[in-house]
Amino acid sequence: MARMRVVSLNRWGEFGVQVGFELIPIDPKLAVTHTEMALPEKKTEFDRLMGMKLYDEYDIDGVKVT
């Protein structure tokens, strides 16, 4: 299963949070990044992102959707 690592934690806007992820590559030639952002109004998402720490690793469910 693919994994992503937290590589950046930033402030987004006045009160939001932005988390940058990087794919832990199976092939060193691959570089894939992903960013998620949330404001406090979206409590579930905001709390999830605020609970992350730099270099935490997360599994990715690779489910085909189309």
Order of alpha helices (4+ residues) and beta strands (2+ residues): beta-beta-beta-alpha-beta
